[in-house]
Amino acid sequence: MPSNKFLDIAKDVTQKNPQLFETLMDFEKTKEIRTKTRLNFTIDKNIASRFKKFCREKSYNMSSKIEQAMKDMMGDK
């Protein structure tokens, strides 16, 4: 039966790639596909404070600046 094959494929996808399934569920709810991920890491408190102030004063988005710095370090355009 074709619907059983679909269910088998869906189960396989959710097991092999749960993030894909979560993205599809988010899309179903919001009608948007998120391509960003949240990271959690520790940095020096003083540097974090200075960077936050710097970005606020320049009206920069902190995440965008960190993402650009990461791309620059990896040689991405």
Secondary structure, 3 states (H helix, E strand, C coil): CHHHHHHHHHHHHHHHCHHHHHHHHHHHHHCCCCCCCCCCCCCCHHHHHHHHHHHHHHCCCHHHHHHHHHHHHHCCC
